[in-house]
Amino acid sequence: MTHFDIYGIGAALVDTEIQASDQQLQDWGIEKGVMTLVDEARQNELLAAMGEHLLGAARASGGSAANTIIGASYLGAACAYACRVADDDNGHFYLRDMKDAGVHIPQGANTQLPEGVSGKCLVIITPDAERTMNTFLGASEKLSTEDIDIEALKQARYVYIEGYLVTSETGRPAAIHARQTAEQAGVKTALSLSDPAMVKFFRAGLADMIGEKVDLLFCNLEEALGFTETNTIAAATQALKQYARAFAITLGAEGALLFDGEKDIKVAGHPAKAIDTNGAGDMFAGAFLFGLSQNWSFEKAGDLANKAAAQVVSQYGPRLTASQYRALL
């Protein structure tokens, strides 16, 4: 049985990224700075409205946990990913792109791709580098326990679960089942709160996914305050210790605040001129998990994670080139 450093579980979305102004977001009726779920008709309506903005827009395999797993894989971790795509052009593109990134996708109980439409995410970047997402989950919405290769999961060091699964009637139970299976098998559990909107509207579901405690929780400051229902970072860090044995709170340019199970650690940020924050948190988690898979200290893993996040926000898109990943080490 193949051993994996990280077994990720999350949405499989083909990302298309474009640049637009705040005024255009308003004109298109899009709430800025969060992930909004839309149906395919609404997404097609937006694509039509965006017209020339889509010229040259590249597609890439994405989804929050996928971005994390891809980053960890390029840095040198052995990674697998559980997801669901449809038997369409985007679905086959997604699987090829993940394979090219060195990510193994065990089939679970599904030996053939289902009919339907693969998930798609429209990522809009405004001049202040903020990312706004409109997501049609497509086949990803039906991600279930059938898509999880339990034996592969049991052979991993970490299982990494994205908080976005909380919105799916099948994905949320699958995430809980994966966490429980990992706990029983002695596999460490990691979870990301994913987005302020997930915390605001699905807090109870996220708590169910976390269970008694996860080994490692990832969030940004806004998510930490929202989830713990506190007003200061000091109060949030204390409250998070009820939900996680260790955690990382990303603070943008200020770096990150870590808790390694014993002590709080502040890790300074790396200077960067941010032009696109899409994928920064995902990249942080991927680099951090890679570091832990190499038995690094939280300080060393956190420094690499901040360095990787600074690199990704200084260019467009949630991923780096293979040579850029190597240069981080």
Order of alpha helices (4+ residues) and beta strands (2+ residues): beta-beta-alpha-beta-alpha-beta-alpha-beta-alpha-beta-beta-alpha-beta-alpha-beta-alpha-beta-alpha-alpha-beta-beta-beta-alpha-alpha-alpha
